[in-house]
Amino acid sequence: MADESLPAAWETMAGGEDERQAVASAPEPADFQSPCDPPASGEHDGSETVPAGAGGGEAAPWRPLPRHAYAAIDLGTNNCRLLIARPSGDNFVVVDAFSRVVRLGEGLAQTGRLSDEAMDRALGALHICADKLRRRNVQLARSVATEACRRASNGMEFIERVKRETGIAFDVISAREEARLAVLGCHILLEPGMGPALIFDIGGGSTELVLIESGPGVPRILDWISVPWGVVSLTETFGDEGADEAARIGRYQQMCDAVRDSFAEFAERVAESRNEGEHGCGLRLLGTSGTVTTLASLHLDLPQYDRRAVDGLIVPAESMRAISAKLSTMSPAERRELPCIGRERADLVVAGCAILETILDLWPATRLGVADRGIREGILRSLISAGGQGERLRAELRERRQAS
């Protein structure tokens, strides 16, 4: 039964927001939590002040009430993630966070359904999220579910169960909205420059590629694609890694071929933009996912994950290719021993590498920007903007009533 104490505002913001909103950052990587990250509870001490990023429009700036707390939940194929923040001038302060690997999409590629075990894992995490929303007195939240719930035949049944048991109302967003929110959440980390650029998000059940045109404020989306290959779906589709290095290399190549086929039409559509970049100011590329943050950590040879070192890092593309190639030949046991991979990522990271290498083939930039921020940050900035606009409208209404 739903918890009747949950604020009604938790059920709002199911539709898309204005694309001209700003962005922020988050404390965990974007597609699955590393054993090198903070503990599974993801508790945050509230001390992180997050820059607002670039806004859009020319209206006078509003100032949302700092006492209000806003929240974003992203329920993906692999992870359940929560971020709670309060406005602070032109910034906002993260006051709580949570991330847990739930593998909601486990077995989905074979059965077309969410399994009972996966749904129970996700519900366990969402009960924790509901408790945090309640304790932090969240005024406005948006909770989104992505590819696993879009794809599963029982996805909407699960969403209804979540509402009954936790009180949290989820919006199963489209792939287009998922791509848009990822851009909102990370575009300020794109290298400065002119001409088109590519932003991508490797998730658990899907990958989004977005061709954008830079400009003041939020960039304009020129083209996009979402394919049903993420680290979970690709791993499960191609099964066991094999007993030796040759078998692992063969499996990895099959993964790359499958992803390349799914990108083929998009690659044709963006060919002109790619040629323009290659013969002009150069190609720019930005990735937001646990895959790119993990590989960036390996590039830096970090003993444990450090968001401050990774978020906004620019890495040579050839270094990412070399790390991907090395990981693809290693056994799961060998990968588990590497810092910032560990048990949680050892079986999934190779699929992420295959997707990343295919993206680098499609958009052969010499450098890759790394973002430890994404969908939740896009949601949060939009919510805070909407809350501030609401306060402004209410103030204007009060002034009109007083004048009359």
C-alpha atoms as a printed R data frame, in Angstrom:
    type eleno elety resid chain resno      x       y       z
1   ATOM     1    CA   MET     A     1  0.000   0.000   0.000
2   ATOM     2    CA   ALA     A     2  1.283   3.471  -0.827
3   ATOM     3    CA   ASP     A     3  2.651   5.610   1.984
4   ATOM     4    CA   GLU     A     4  0.054   8.385   2.279
5   ATOM     5    CA   SER     A     5  2.601  10.668   3.961
6   ATOM     6    CA   LEU     A     6  4.535  11.194   0.755
7   ATOM     7    CA   PRO     A     7  4.122  14.690  -0.722
8   ATOM     8    CA   ALA     A     8  1.879  14.979  -3.747
9   ATOM     9    CA   ALA     A     9  4.612  16.997  -5.460
10  ATOM    10    CA   TRP     A    10  6.561  13.760  -5.880
11  ATOM    11    CA   GLU     A    11  4.129  12.828  -8.639
12  ATOM    12    CA   THR     A    12  4.677  15.988 -10.683
13  ATOM    13    CA   MET     A    13  6.922  16.846 -13.611
14  ATOM    14    CA   ALA     A    14  6.052  13.770 -15.692
15  ATOM    15    CA   GLY     A    15  6.277  15.690 -18.962
16  ATOM    16    CA   GLY     A    16  9.324  17.091 -20.717
17  ATOM    17    CA   GLU     A    17 10.860  20.391 -19.696
18  ATOM    18    CA   ASP     A    18 12.008  23.324 -21.762
19  ATOM    19    CA   GLU     A    19 15.238  22.422 -23.539
20  ATOM    20    CA   ARG     A    20 16.759  25.746 -22.591
21  ATOM    21    CA   GLN     A    21 17.596  24.836 -19.000
22  ATOM    22    CA   ALA     A    22 20.894  24.601 -17.186
23  ATOM    23    CA   VAL     A    23 22.874  21.736 -15.749
24  ATOM    24    CA   ALA     A    24 24.751  20.570 -12.680
25  ATOM    25    CA   SER     A    25 26.823  17.653 -11.380
26  ATOM    26    CA   ALA     A    26 26.533  14.571  -9.199
27  ATOM    27    CA   PRO     A    27 28.584  12.493  -6.800
28  ATOM    28    CA   GLU     A    28 28.532   9.102  -8.556
29  ATOM    29    CA   PRO     A    29 29.402   7.793 -12.022
30  ATOM    30    CA   ALA     A    30 26.567   7.514 -14.441
31  ATOM    31    CA   ASP     A    31 25.935   3.944 -15.426
32  ATOM    32    CA   PHE     A    32 26.964   1.746 -12.524
33  ATOM    33    CA   GLN     A    33 28.533   2.206  -9.115
34  ATOM    34    CA   SER     A    34 32.147   1.247  -8.670
35  ATOM    35    CA   PRO     A    35 33.408  -0.626  -5.634
36  ATOM    36    CA   CYS     A    36 35.857   2.261  -5.459
37  ATOM    37    CA   ASP     A    37 32.995   4.742  -5.103
38  ATOM    38    CA   PRO     A    38 31.413   5.723  -1.773
39  ATOM    39    CA   PRO     A    39 29.538   2.968   0.134
40  ATOM    40    CA   ALA     A    40 26.415   1.530  -1.467
41  ATOM    41    CA   SER     A    41 24.158   3.794   0.577
42  ATOM    42    CA   GLY     A    42 25.674   6.741  -1.291
43  ATOM    43    CA   GLU     A    43 25.196   9.053   1.701
44  ATOM    44    CA   HIS     A    44 26.367  12.587   0.986
45  ATOM    45    CA   ASP     A    45 27.482  15.040   3.625
46  ATOM    46    CA   GLY     A    46 25.765  17.997   1.991
47  ATOM    47    CA   SER     A    47 28.954  19.952   1.545
48  ATOM    48    CA   GLU     A    48 29.188  19.908  -2.250
49  ATOM    49    CA   THR     A    49 28.290  23.133  -4.019
50  ATOM    50    CA   VAL     A    50 27.454  22.543  -7.656
51  ATOM    51    CA   PRO     A    51 27.811  25.191 -10.370
52  ATOM    52    CA   ALA     A    52 24.612  25.972 -12.184
53  ATOM    53    CA   GLY     A    53 26.168  25.897 -15.637
54  ATOM    54    CA   ALA     A    54 24.861  27.754 -18.668
55  ATOM    55    CA   GLY     A    55 21.223  28.792 -18.713
56  ATOM    56    CA   GLY     A    56 18.986  29.681 -21.595
57  ATOM    57    CA   GLY     A    57 16.561  32.427 -22.449
58  ATOM    58    CA   GLU     A    58 16.847  36.105 -21.681
59  ATOM    59    CA   ALA     A    59 14.407  36.466 -18.783
60  ATOM    60    CA   ALA     A    60 15.647  38.077 -15.589
61  ATOM    61    CA   PRO     A    61 17.234  35.498 -13.284
62  ATOM    62    CA   TRP     A    62 15.028  34.087 -10.571
63  ATOM    63    CA   ARG     A    63 16.161  32.961  -7.127
64  ATOM    64    CA   PRO     A    64 14.415  29.822  -5.859
65  ATOM    65    CA   LEU     A    65 13.847  29.607  -2.124
66  ATOM    66    CA   PRO     A    66 16.938  27.995  -0.574
67  ATOM    67    CA   ARG     A    67 14.914  26.041   1.996
68  ATOM    68    CA   HIS     A    68 13.247  23.967  -0.717
69  ATOM    69    CA   ALA     A    69 14.728  20.568  -1.511
70  ATOM    70    CA   TYR     A    70 14.476  19.044  -4.975
71  ATOM    71    CA   ALA     A    71 15.135  15.454  -6.002
72  ATOM    72    CA   ALA     A    72 15.778  13.367  -9.094
73  ATOM    73    CA   ILE     A    73 15.611   9.575  -9.315
74  ATOM    74    CA   ASP     A    74 16.950   7.675 -12.310
75  ATOM    75    CA   LEU     A    75 15.913   4.012 -12.394
76  ATOM    76    CA   GLY     A    76 17.981   2.403 -15.106
77  ATOM    77    CA   THR     A    77 18.605  -1.094 -16.376
78  ATOM    78    CA   ASN     A    78 21.554  -1.510 -14.022
79  ATOM    79    CA   ASN     A    79 21.387   1.195 -11.354
80  ATOM    80    CA   CYS     A    80 18.971   3.048  -9.136
81  ATOM    81    CA   ARG     A    81 20.249   6.568  -8.416
82  ATOM    82    CA   LEU     A    82 18.926   9.453  -6.355
83  ATOM    83    CA   LEU     A    83 20.159  13.026  -5.996
84  ATOM    84    CA   ILE     A    84 18.704  15.629  -3.606
85  ATOM    85    CA   ALA     A    85 19.784  19.277  -3.705
86  ATOM    86    CA   ARG     A    86 18.876  22.741  -2.466
87  ATOM    87    CA   PRO     A    87 19.366  25.996  -4.386
88  ATOM    88    CA   SER     A    88 22.266  28.191  -3.293
89  ATOM    89    CA   GLY     A    89 22.409  31.447  -5.234
90  ATOM    90    CA   ASP     A    90 23.403  30.614  -8.788
91  ATOM    91    CA   ASN     A    91 24.492  27.153  -7.664
92  ATOM    92    CA   PHE     A    92 22.879  24.301  -5.824
93  ATOM    93    CA   VAL     A    93 24.169  22.198  -2.956
94  ATOM    94    CA   VAL     A    94 23.866  18.428  -3.021
95  ATOM    95    CA   VAL     A    95 22.470  17.428   0.365
96  ATOM    96    CA   ASP     A    96 21.960  13.699  -0.170
97  ATOM    97    CA   ALA     A    97 22.682  11.028  -2.757
98  ATOM    98    CA   PHE     A    98 22.170   7.323  -3.211
99  ATOM    99    CA   SER     A    99 23.292   4.776  -5.794
100 ATOM   100    CA   ARG     A   100 22.803   1.038  -5.850
101 ATOM   101    CA   VAL     A   101 23.388  -1.609  -8.494
102 ATOM   102    CA   VAL     A   102 19.998  -3.343  -8.833
103 ATOM   103    CA   ARG     A   103 20.309  -4.940 -12.306
104 ATOM   104    CA   LEU     A   104 16.625  -4.406 -12.994
105 ATOM   105    CA   GLY     A   105 17.143  -5.547 -16.587
106 ATOM   106    CA   GLU     A   106 18.838  -8.818 -15.658
107 ATOM   107    CA   GLY     A   107 17.507 -11.551 -17.945
108 ATOM   108    CA   LEU     A   108 15.391  -9.108 -19.941
109 ATOM   109    CA   ALA     A   109 17.226  -9.848 -23.212
110 ATOM   110    CA   GLN     A   110 16.223 -13.520 -22.927
111 ATOM   111    CA   THR     A   111 12.691 -13.306 -21.489
112 ATOM   112    CA   GLY     A   112 11.340  -9.891 -22.417
113 ATOM   113    CA   ARG     A   113 10.208  -9.468 -18.797
114 ATOM   114    CA   LEU     A   114 11.532  -8.064 -15.518
115 ATOM   115    CA   SER     A   115 12.262 -10.978 -13.199
116 ATOM   116    CA   ASP     A   116 10.821 -11.198  -9.690
117 ATOM   117    CA   GLU     A   117 14.303 -11.114  -8.195
118 ATOM   118    CA   ALA     A   118 15.292  -7.994 -10.156
119 ATOM   119    CA   MET     A   119 12.073  -6.189  -9.217
120 ATOM   120    CA   ASP     A   120 12.594  -7.041  -5.555
121 ATOM   121    CA   ARG     A   121 16.145  -5.649  -5.677
122 ATOM   122    CA   ALA     A   122 14.929  -2.431  -7.259
123 ATOM   123    CA   LEU     A   123 12.106  -2.078  -4.737
124 ATOM   124    CA   GLY     A   124 14.563  -2.484  -1.881
125 ATOM   125    CA   ALA     A   125 16.576   0.446  -3.248
126 ATOM   126    CA   LEU     A   126 13.458   2.532  -3.897
127 ATOM   127    CA   HIS     A   127 12.250   2.110  -0.305
128 ATOM   128    CA   ILE     A   128 15.546   3.703   0.750
129 ATOM   129    CA   CYS     A   129 14.972   6.507  -1.769
130 ATOM   130    CA   ALA     A   130 11.456   7.108  -0.416
131 ATOM   131    CA   ASP     A   131 12.820   7.342   3.116
132 ATOM   132    CA   LYS     A   132 15.434   9.878   2.030
133 ATOM   133    CA   LEU     A   133 12.825  11.975   0.201
134 ATOM   134    CA   ARG     A   134 10.697  11.997   3.336
135 ATOM   135    CA   ARG     A   135 13.538  12.836   5.715
136 ATOM   136    CA   ARG     A   136 14.876  15.616   3.474
137 ATOM   137    CA   ASN     A   137 11.396  17.147   3.145
138 ATOM   138    CA   VAL     A   138 11.618  17.197  -0.659
139 ATOM   139    CA   GLN     A   139  9.192  19.698  -2.181
140 ATOM   140    CA   LEU     A   140  9.424  18.687  -5.827
141 ATOM   141    CA   ALA     A   141 10.807  15.552  -7.462
142 ATOM   142    CA   ARG     A   142 10.887  13.821 -10.796
143 ATOM   143    CA   SER     A   143 11.463  10.084 -10.992
144 ATOM   144    CA   VAL     A   144 12.232   8.533 -14.373
145 ATOM   145    CA   ALA     A   145 12.611   4.957 -15.569
146 ATOM   146    CA   THR     A   146 14.410   4.131 -18.791
147 ATOM   147    CA   GLU     A   147 15.111   1.226 -21.145
148 ATOM   148    CA   ALA     A   148 14.347  -1.760 -18.902
149 ATOM   149    CA   CYS     A   149 10.852  -0.506 -18.102
150 ATOM   150    CA   ARG     A   150 10.295   0.715 -21.673
151 ATOM   151    CA   ARG     A   151 11.165  -2.688 -23.055
152 ATOM   152    CA   ALA     A   152  9.747  -5.167 -20.538
153 ATOM   153    CA   SER     A   153  6.259  -6.542 -21.148
154 ATOM   154    CA   ASN     A   154  5.575  -6.140 -17.418
155 ATOM   155    CA   GLY     A   155  7.316  -2.764 -17.120
156 ATOM   156    CA   MET     A   156  4.158  -0.754 -16.406
157 ATOM   157    CA   GLU     A   157  2.953  -3.371 -13.913
158 ATOM   158    CA   PHE     A   158  6.205  -2.881 -12.041
159 ATOM   159    CA   ILE     A   159  5.837   0.927 -12.123
160 ATOM   160    CA   GLU     A   160  2.344   0.594 -10.624
161 ATOM   161    CA   ARG     A   161  3.697  -1.728  -7.933
162 ATOM   162    CA   VAL     A   162  6.423   0.792  -7.084
163 ATOM   163    CA   LYS     A   163  3.754   3.483  -6.612
164 ATOM   164    CA   ARG     A   164  1.677   1.230  -4.347
165 ATOM   165    CA   GLU     A   165  4.581   0.093  -2.184
166 ATOM   166    CA   THR     A   166  6.779   3.206  -1.993
167 ATOM   167    CA   GLY     A   167  4.546   6.119  -3.002
168 ATOM   168    CA   ILE     A   168  6.994   7.160  -5.740
169 ATOM   169    CA   ALA     A   169  5.377   7.808  -9.125
170 ATOM   170    CA   PHE     A   170  7.711   7.021 -12.011
171 ATOM   171    CA   ASP     A   171  7.561   8.403 -15.515
172 ATOM   172    CA   VAL     A   172  8.772   5.873 -18.092
173 ATOM   173    CA   ILE     A   173 10.468   8.336 -20.389
174 ATOM   174    CA   SER     A   174 11.081   7.980 -24.099
175 ATOM   175    CA   ALA     A   175 14.528   7.404 -25.545
176 ATOM   176    CA   ARG     A   176 14.359  10.927 -26.951
177 ATOM   177    CA   GLU     A   177 13.748  12.416 -23.498
178 ATOM   178    CA   GLU     A   178 16.537  10.283 -22.051
179 ATOM   179    CA   ALA     A   179 18.951  11.657 -24.644
180 ATOM   180    CA   ARG     A   180 17.811  15.228 -24.010
181 ATOM   181    CA   LEU     A   181 18.248  14.952 -20.246
182 ATOM   182    CA   ALA     A   182 21.733  13.501 -20.667
183 ATOM   183    CA   VAL     A   183 22.707  16.529 -22.759
184 ATOM   184    CA   LEU     A   184 21.213  18.900 -20.177
185 ATOM   185    CA   GLY     A   185 23.185  17.178 -17.477
186 ATOM   186    CA   CYS     A   186 26.668  17.234 -18.948
187 ATOM   187    CA   HIS     A   187 27.072  19.583 -21.923
188 ATOM   188    CA   ILE     A   188 28.995  22.248 -20.000
189 ATOM   189    CA   LEU     A   189 31.972  19.855 -19.913
190 ATOM   190    CA   LEU     A   190 32.220  19.792 -23.703
191 ATOM   191    CA   GLU     A   191 35.507  21.264 -24.931
192 ATOM   192    CA   PRO     A   192 35.142  24.824 -26.239
193 ATOM   193    CA   GLY     A   193 34.971  25.114 -29.987
194 ATOM   194    CA   MET     A   194 32.866  25.736 -33.033
195 ATOM   195    CA   GLY     A   195 30.849  23.374 -35.147
196 ATOM   196    CA   PRO     A   196 29.029  20.142 -34.334
197 ATOM   197    CA   ALA     A   197 29.963  17.833 -31.488
198 ATOM   198    CA   LEU     A   198 28.800  14.440 -30.243
199 ATOM   199    CA   ILE     A   199 27.597  13.628 -26.728
200 ATOM   200    CA   PHE     A   200 26.892  10.019 -25.743
201 ATOM   201    CA   ASP     A   201 25.486   8.123 -22.774
202 ATOM   202    CA   ILE     A   202 26.222   4.396 -22.386
203 ATOM   203    CA   GLY     A   203 23.580   2.961 -20.087
204 ATOM   204    CA   GLY     A   204 22.670  -0.482 -18.870
205 ATOM   205    CA   GLY     A   205 20.028  -1.223 -21.494
206 ATOM   206    CA   SER     A   206 20.589   1.392 -24.191
207 ATOM   207    CA   THR     A   207 23.062   3.888 -25.584
208 ATOM   208    CA   GLU     A   208 22.177   7.381 -26.777
209 ATOM   209    CA   LEU     A   209 24.208   9.429 -29.254
210 ATOM   210    CA   VAL     A   210 23.341  13.107 -29.688
211 ATOM   211    CA   LEU     A   211 24.760  15.415 -32.353
212 ATOM   212    CA   ILE     A   212 24.678  18.972 -31.049
213 ATOM   213    CA   GLU     A   213 25.538  22.451 -32.228
214 ATOM   214    CA   SER     A   214 27.250  24.576 -29.600
215 ATOM   215    CA   GLY     A   215 26.022  28.031 -28.769
216 ATOM   216    CA   PRO     A   216 25.174  30.233 -25.800
217 ATOM   217    CA   GLY     A   217 23.234  28.310 -23.195
218 ATOM   218    CA   VAL     A   218 22.102  24.774 -23.845
219 ATOM   219    CA   PRO     A   219 23.252  23.488 -27.260
220 ATOM   220    CA   ARG     A   220 20.820  22.764 -30.067
221 ATOM   221    CA   ILE     A   221 20.183  19.096 -30.811
222 ATOM   222    CA   LEU     A   222 20.745  18.414 -34.521
223 ATOM   223    CA   ASP     A   223 20.218  14.644 -34.556
224 ATOM   224    CA   TRP     A   224 20.118  11.733 -32.136
225 ATOM   225    CA   ILE     A   225 19.756   7.986 -31.884
226 ATOM   226    CA   SER     A   226 19.052   5.474 -29.138
227 ATOM   227    CA   VAL     A   227 20.001   1.817 -29.652
228 ATOM   228    CA   PRO     A   228 19.051  -1.092 -27.359
229 ATOM   229    CA   TRP     A   229 22.664  -1.927 -26.562
230 ATOM   230    CA   GLY     A   230 23.875  -1.096 -23.067
231 ATOM   231    CA   VAL     A   231 26.360  -2.819 -20.786
232 ATOM   232    CA   VAL     A   232 23.757  -5.272 -19.457
233 ATOM   233    CA   SER     A   233 21.842  -6.017 -22.665
234 ATOM   234    CA   LEU     A   234 25.013  -6.458 -24.741
235 ATOM   235    CA   THR     A   235 26.674  -8.666 -22.116
236 ATOM   236    CA   GLU     A   236 23.650 -10.933 -21.784
237 ATOM   237    CA   THR     A   237 23.074 -11.206 -25.536
238 ATOM   238    CA   PHE     A   238 26.597 -12.470 -26.214
239 ATOM   239    CA   GLY     A   239 26.720 -14.790 -23.206
240 ATOM   240    CA   ASP     A   240 29.756 -16.512 -21.774
241 ATOM   241    CA   GLU     A   241 33.175 -15.001 -22.437
242 ATOM   242    CA   GLY     A   242 34.889 -18.275 -23.254
243 ATOM   243    CA   ALA     A   243 37.764 -20.116 -21.680
244 ATOM   244    CA   ASP     A   244 40.699 -18.463 -23.410
245 ATOM   245    CA   GLU     A   245 41.920 -15.174 -24.824
246 ATOM   246    CA   ALA     A   246 41.049 -16.059 -28.422
247 ATOM   247    CA   ALA     A   247 37.433 -16.740 -27.464
248 ATOM   248    CA   ARG     A   248 37.230 -13.458 -25.556
249 ATOM   249    CA   ILE     A   249 38.637 -11.497 -28.503
250 ATOM   250    CA   GLY     A   250 36.142 -13.150 -30.849
251 ATOM   251    CA   ARG     A   251 33.222 -12.326 -28.555
252 ATOM   252    CA   TYR     A   252 34.404  -8.728 -28.248
253 ATOM   253    CA   GLN     A   253 34.531  -8.344 -32.027
254 ATOM   254    CA   GLN     A   254 30.998  -9.724 -32.310
255 ATOM   255    CA   MET     A   255 29.853  -7.132 -29.788
256 ATOM   256    CA   CYS     A   256 31.516  -4.336 -31.774
257 ATOM   257    CA   ASP     A   257 29.923  -5.577 -35.006
258 ATOM   258    CA   ALA     A   258 26.436  -5.661 -33.467
259 ATOM   259    CA   VAL     A   259 26.758  -2.138 -32.095
260 ATOM   260    CA   ARG     A   260 28.221  -0.859 -35.366
261 ATOM   261    CA   ASP     A   261 25.242  -2.264 -37.289
262 ATOM   262    CA   SER     A   262 22.830  -0.497 -34.961
263 ATOM   263    CA   PHE     A   263 24.654   2.827 -35.479
264 ATOM   264    CA   ALA     A   264 24.846   2.491 -39.285
265 ATOM   265    CA   GLU     A   265 21.953   4.775 -40.299
266 ATOM   266    CA   PHE     A   266 22.979   7.419 -37.774
267 ATOM   267    CA   ALA     A   267 26.563   7.249 -39.037
268 ATOM   268    CA   GLU     A   268 25.320   8.033 -42.543
269 ATOM   269    CA   ARG     A   269 23.218  10.946 -41.303
270 ATOM   270    CA   VAL     A   270 26.099  12.571 -39.419
271 ATOM   271    CA   ALA     A   271 28.753  11.905 -42.089
272 ATOM   272    CA   GLU     A   272 28.594  15.483 -43.387
273 ATOM   273    CA   SER     A   273 29.027  16.915 -39.875
274 ATOM   274    CA   ARG     A   274 31.894  14.519 -39.241
275 ATOM   275    CA   ASN     A   275 33.656  15.625 -42.440
276 ATOM   276    CA   GLU     A   276 33.066  19.264 -41.526
277 ATOM   277    CA   GLY     A   277 34.736  18.725 -38.158
278 ATOM   278    CA   GLU     A   278 37.637  16.709 -39.504
279 ATOM   279    CA   HIS     A   279 38.465  19.399 -42.070
280 ATOM   280    CA   GLY     A   280 37.692  22.316 -39.782
281 ATOM   281    CA   CYS     A   281 38.197  22.890 -36.072
282 ATOM   282    CA   GLY     A   282 38.349  19.216 -35.142
283 ATOM   283    CA   LEU     A   283 35.852  16.740 -33.738
284 ATOM   284    CA   ARG     A   284 34.650  17.167 -30.168
285 ATOM   285    CA   LEU     A   285 33.329  14.233 -28.141
286 ATOM   286    CA   LEU     A   286 31.915  13.975 -24.614
287 ATOM   287    CA   GLY     A   287 30.809  10.813 -22.828
288 ATOM   288    CA   THR     A   288 28.725  10.335 -19.698
289 ATOM   289    CA   SER     A   289 28.641   6.796 -18.329
290 ATOM   290    CA   GLY     A   290 30.249   4.476 -15.833
291 ATOM   291    CA   THR     A   291 32.210   3.031 -18.733
292 ATOM   292    CA   VAL     A   292 34.026   6.274 -19.527
293 ATOM   293    CA   THR     A   293 34.568   7.203 -15.867
294 ATOM   294    CA   THR     A   294 35.966   3.736 -15.151
295 ATOM   295    CA   LEU     A   295 38.326   3.826 -18.125
296 ATOM   296    CA   ALA     A   296 39.364   7.367 -17.201
297 ATOM   297    CA   SER     A   297 40.226   6.121 -13.709
298 ATOM   298    CA   LEU     A   298 42.376   3.383 -15.222
299 ATOM   299    CA   HIS     A   299 44.018   5.953 -17.498
300 ATOM   300    CA   LEU     A   300 44.958   7.993 -14.417
301 ATOM   301    CA   ASP     A   301 45.991   4.825 -12.547
302 ATOM   302    CA   LEU     A   302 43.849   5.827  -9.574
303 ATOM   303    CA   PRO     A   303 43.939   3.511  -6.544
304 ATOM   304    CA   GLN     A   304 40.259   4.267  -5.987
305 ATOM   305    CA   TYR     A   305 37.604   6.278  -7.762
306 ATOM   306    CA   ASP     A   306 37.956  10.054  -7.328
307 ATOM   307    CA   ARG     A   307 35.193  12.090  -8.927
308 ATOM   308    CA   ARG     A   308 37.171  15.323  -8.625
309 ATOM   309    CA   ALA     A   309 39.939  13.847 -10.756
310 ATOM   310    CA   VAL     A   310 37.638  12.311 -13.374
311 ATOM   311    CA   ASP     A   311 34.727  14.698 -13.956
312 ATOM   312    CA   GLY     A   312 35.751  17.090 -16.728
313 ATOM   313    CA   LEU     A   313 38.921  15.165 -17.610
314 ATOM   314    CA   ILE     A   314 40.047  15.161 -21.252
315 ATOM   315    CA   VAL     A   315 41.631  11.836 -22.273
316 ATOM   316    CA   PRO     A   316 43.410  10.926 -25.530
317 ATOM   317    CA   ALA     A   317 41.094   8.680 -27.516
318 ATOM   318    CA   GLU     A   318 43.955   6.285 -28.253
319 ATOM   319    CA   SER     A   319 44.452   5.745 -24.526
320 ATOM   320    CA   MET     A   320 40.796   4.759 -24.156
321 ATOM   321    CA   ARG     A   321 41.124   2.392 -27.117
322 ATOM   322    CA   ALA     A   322 44.244   0.790 -25.643
323 ATOM   323    CA   ILE     A   323 42.575   0.259 -22.261
324 ATOM   324    CA   SER     A   324 39.483  -1.180 -23.958
325 ATOM   325    CA   ALA     A   325 41.559  -3.595 -26.013
326 ATOM   326    CA   LYS     A   326 43.457  -4.767 -22.936
327 ATOM   327    CA   LEU     A   327 40.296  -5.309 -20.883
328 ATOM   328    CA   SER     A   328 38.695  -7.290 -23.705
329 ATOM   329    CA   THR     A   329 41.443  -9.930 -23.512
330 ATOM   330    CA   MET     A   330 41.426 -10.294 -19.716
331 ATOM   331    CA   SER     A   331 39.421 -12.881 -17.791
332 ATOM   332    CA   PRO     A   332 36.682 -11.737 -15.385
333 ATOM   333    CA   ALA     A   333 38.914 -12.749 -12.476
334 ATOM   334    CA   GLU     A   334 41.746 -10.578 -13.786
335 ATOM   335    CA   ARG     A   335 39.425  -7.604 -14.300
336 ATOM   336    CA   ARG     A   336 38.061  -7.949 -10.770
337 ATOM   337    CA   GLU     A   337 41.552  -7.289  -9.423
338 ATOM   338    CA   LEU     A   338 41.848  -3.906 -11.169
339 ATOM   339    CA   PRO     A   339 41.162  -0.748  -9.144
340 ATOM   340    CA   CYS     A   340 37.776   0.840  -9.892
341 ATOM   341    CA   ILE     A   341 36.405  -2.242 -11.644
342 ATOM   342    CA   GLY     A   342 36.019  -4.897  -8.975
343 ATOM   343    CA   ARG     A   343 33.226  -7.443  -8.675
344 ATOM   344    CA   GLU     A   344 30.325  -5.186  -9.673
345 ATOM   345    CA   ARG     A   345 31.751  -4.172 -13.037
346 ATOM   346    CA   ALA     A   346 34.000  -7.043 -14.049
347 ATOM   347    CA   ASP     A   347 31.420  -8.779 -16.246
348 ATOM   348    CA   LEU     A   348 29.921  -5.590 -17.739
349 ATOM   349    CA   VAL     A   349 32.862  -3.338 -18.525
350 ATOM   350    CA   VAL     A   350 33.870  -5.226 -21.687
351 ATOM   351    CA   ALA     A   351 30.490  -4.508 -23.274
352 ATOM   352    CA   GLY     A   352 30.955  -0.846 -22.394
353 ATOM   353    CA   CYS     A   353 34.372  -0.912 -24.069
354 ATOM   354    CA   ALA     A   354 32.856  -2.391 -27.237
355 ATOM   355    CA   ILE     A   355 30.260   0.361 -27.377
356 ATOM   356    CA   LEU     A   356 32.866   3.043 -26.700
357 ATOM   357    CA   GLU     A   357 35.255   1.800 -29.398
358 ATOM   358    CA   THR     A   358 32.413   1.718 -31.919
359 ATOM   359    CA   ILE     A   359 31.531   5.314 -31.054
360 ATOM   360    CA   LEU     A   360 35.178   6.303 -31.556
361 ATOM   361    CA   ASP     A   361 35.038   4.678 -35.002
362 ATOM   362    CA   LEU     A   362 31.879   6.585 -35.870
363 ATOM   363    CA   TRP     A   363 33.158   9.927 -34.519
364 ATOM   364    CA   PRO     A   364 36.989   9.679 -34.538
365 ATOM   365    CA   ALA     A   365 37.846  12.541 -32.239
366 ATOM   366    CA   THR     A   366 41.420  12.581 -30.969
367 ATOM   367    CA   ARG     A   367 40.283  13.501 -27.439
368 ATOM   368    CA   LEU     A   368 37.393  12.347 -25.270
369 ATOM   369    CA   GLY     A   369 35.751  14.461 -22.575
370 ATOM   370    CA   VAL     A   370 34.645  12.543 -19.477
371 ATOM   371    CA   ALA     A   371 31.513  13.512 -17.520
372 ATOM   372    CA   ASP     A   372 30.532  12.182 -14.112
373 ATOM   373    CA   ARG     A   373 27.086  13.741 -14.441
374 ATOM   374    CA   GLY     A   374 23.990  13.097 -16.551
375 ATOM   375    CA   ILE     A   375 20.245  12.512 -16.387
376 ATOM   376    CA   ARG     A   376 19.721  13.360 -12.710
377 ATOM   377    CA   GLU     A   377 21.495  16.677 -13.081
378 ATOM   378    CA   GLY     A   378 19.379  17.648 -16.070
379 ATOM   379    CA   ILE     A   379 16.256  16.767 -14.095
380 ATOM   380    CA   LEU     A   380 17.371  18.695 -11.022
381 ATOM   381    CA   ARG     A   381 18.172  21.908 -12.842
382 ATOM   382    CA   SER     A   382 14.838  21.740 -14.643
383 ATOM   383    CA   LEU     A   383 12.969  21.152 -11.388
384 ATOM   384    CA   ILE     A   384 14.707  24.012  -9.621
385 ATOM   385    CA   SER     A   385 13.994  26.275 -12.570
386 ATOM   386    CA   ALA     A   386 10.338  25.259 -12.597
387 ATOM   387    CA   GLY     A   387 10.119  25.795  -8.831
388 ATOM   388    CA   GLY     A   388 11.665  29.242  -9.092
389 ATOM   389    CA   GLN     A   389  9.353  30.242 -11.924
390 ATOM   390    CA   GLY     A   390  6.410  29.086  -9.843
391 ATOM   391    CA   GLU     A   391  7.526  31.236  -6.915
392 ATOM   392    CA   ARG     A   392  7.883  34.228  -9.241
393 ATOM   393    CA   LEU     A   393  4.394  33.740 -10.673
394 ATOM   394    CA   ARG     A   394  2.884  33.439  -7.193
395 ATOM   395    CA   ALA     A   395  4.651  36.649  -6.100
396 ATOM   396    CA   GLU     A   396  3.293  38.483  -9.145
397 ATOM   397    CA   LEU     A   397 -0.199  37.238  -8.380
398 ATOM   398    CA   ARG     A   398  0.059  38.459  -4.790
399 ATOM   399    CA   GLU     A   399  1.198  41.888  -6.015
400 ATOM   400    CA   ARG     A   400 -1.756  42.113  -8.401
401 ATOM   401    CA   ARG     A   401 -4.201  41.181  -5.655
402 ATOM   402    CA   GLN     A   402 -2.710  43.794  -3.336
403 ATOM   403    CA   ALA     A   403 -2.847  46.434  -6.088
404 ATOM   404    CA   SER     A   404 -6.531  45.729  -6.725
